[in-house]
Amino acid sequence: MKTEKKNPYLDKILERVRRERGLDFSQYRPAILGRRVMARVALTKRDDFEQYYAYLRFHPEEMDYLMDSLTINVTEFFRDSYVFDTIEKKVIPELFERKKALASNLVHIWSCGSSSGEEAYSVLMLIAEHLGSKLANYNLKIYGTDIDSTALAKANEGAYEAAQFKRLSESRRQLVDRYFHDIGNKRYWIREEWPAYMDFRYHDIIADVALEHMDIILCRNLFIYFNRDLQNQVLERFWHSLNNGGFLILGNVETLYGSIKEKFVEYDTKAKIYVKAGG
Ligand SMILES: C[S@@+](CC[C@H](N)C(=O)[O-])C[C@H]1O[C@@H](n2cnc3c(N)ncnc32)[C@H](O)[C@@H]1O
């Protein structure tokens, strides 16, 4: 990977974010951050990072818009259908076979960088379908964590626009119809029985203590923003967070680099699914 240079005023802007919001973007990839901040430079009609830095100092309300721009939370239900087909057909059946063999009823899933919750609800629907009435025998919790409070509020509310389901296949669409109420005005709301399985909360994967005893961690389309050192620091944490043989699921363009590869075994190369090694 080429070393990406940072503009000193971009550094100053990010330092201000760290001071005011407690979020450290210093190990995010500068090219991506630069583009996101540049979008705010253009929208506030400044010429460059230096002018924008001055603007930010005198317009405290701009910090919220900047945060929105930095936390890119594009997501969708069943994003990358092959990945969710593999979760449905391989990962979930194998996980519950193991639980049966271990006589364990605790199931913990973590969608790290969950944005507005679509990924976490997608996994919930697949697990609930797999278990049917046996779901009641399990203590299932699906955690969704993020640093974007607006996205988390949406996840907690569980209300989505119909447009978000438009690209789904017919069978996934039918699934959504069973798990969400059509509340009119082209809006859908998660049915009352499901929020009890979900736990959406603010959590910064860089600064906060990682969750523990996870069976599956999905961390998709977040590492693209991190430099490799930071990716590997986070992967070390995930290794500790996972139960033995636990699954790690990365985004389509994300992969493992360097010595961390020894800590995970490839499970499905195309779907970017790994299994914790050793332990
Ligand atoms: C592009 S979204 C990915 C959403 C979902 N995982 C998916 O693949 O569709 C990336 C999310 O990571 C969140 N994020 C960025 N830095 C984070 C951090 N340090 N800790 C937790 N979440 C973070 C962003 O706020 C954003 O919602």
The ligand as an SDF file (V2000), in Angstrom:
LIG
                    3D

 27 29  0  0  0  0  0  0  0  0999 V2000
  -19.7080    1.9140    5.7120 C   0  0  0  0  0  0  0  0  0  0  0  0
  -20.4210    1.6280    7.2790 S   0  0  0  0  0  0  0  0  0  0  0  0
  -20.5750   -0.1350    7.2580 C   0  0  0  0  0  0  0  0  0  0  0  0
  -21.9050   -0.6210    7.7450 C   0  0  0  0  0  0  0  0  0  0  0  0
  -22.1060   -2.1520    7.6770 C   0  0  0  0  0  0  0  0  0  0  0  0
  -21.1280   -2.8380    8.4760 N   0  0  0  0  0  0  0  0  0  0  0  0
  -22.0560   -2.6340    6.2480 C   0  0  0  0  0  0  0  0  0  0  0  0
  -21.0630   -3.2410    5.8310 O   0  0  0  0  0  0  0  0  0  0  0  0
  -23.0160   -2.3970    5.5080 O   0  0  0  0  0  0  0  0  0  0  0  0
  -19.0790    1.8970    8.4100 C   0  0  0  0  0  0  0  0  0  0  0  0
  -19.5500    2.2320    9.7980 C   0  0  0  0  0  0  0  0  0  0  0  0
  -18.4210    2.1740   10.6790 O   0  0  0  0  0  0  0  0  0  0  0  0
  -18.5900    3.1750   11.6580 C   0  0  0  0  0  0  0  0  0  0  0  0
  -17.2940    3.4580   12.3100 N   0  0  0  0  0  0  0  0  0  0  0  0
  -16.2730    4.2460   11.8730 C   0  0  0  0  0  0  0  0  0  0  0  0
  -15.2730    4.2640   12.7660 N   0  0  0  0  0  0  0  0  0  0  0  0
  -15.6640    3.4670   13.8100 C   0  0  0  0  0  0  0  0  0  0  0  0
  -15.0710    3.1130   15.0560 C   0  0  0  0  0  0  0  0  0  0  0  0
  -13.8710    3.5870   15.4060 N   0  0  0  0  0  0  0  0  0  0  0  0
  -15.7500    2.2830   15.8930 N   0  0  0  0  0  0  0  0  0  0  0  0
  -16.9890    1.8070   15.5540 C   0  0  0  0  0  0  0  0  0  0  0  0
  -17.6040    2.1250   14.3770 N   0  0  0  0  0  0  0  0  0  0  0  0
  -16.9580    2.9430   13.5240 C   0  0  0  0  0  0  0  0  0  0  0  0
  -19.1650    4.3410   10.8810 C   0  0  0  0  0  0  0  0  0  0  0  0
  -19.8210    5.2660   11.7370 O   0  0  0  0  0  0  0  0  0  0  0  0
  -20.1140    3.6320    9.9210 C   0  0  0  0  0  0  0  0  0  0  0  0
  -21.4360    3.5810   10.4280 O   0  0  0  0  0  0  0  0  0  0  0  0
  1  2  1  0
  2  3  1  0
  2 10  1  0
  3  4  1  0
  4  5  1  0
  5  6  1  0
  5  7  1  0
  7  8  2  0
  7  9  1  0
 10 11  1  0
 11 12  1  0
 11 26  1  0
 12 13  1  0
 13 14  1  0
 13 24  1  0
 14 15  1  0
 14 23  1  0
 15 16  2  0
 16 17  1  0
 17 18  1  0
 17 23  2  0
 18 19  1  0
 18 20  2  0
 20 21  1  0
 21 22  2  0
 22 23  1  0
 24 25  1  0
 24 26  1  0
 26 27  1  0
M  CHG  2   2   1   9  -1
M  END
$$$$
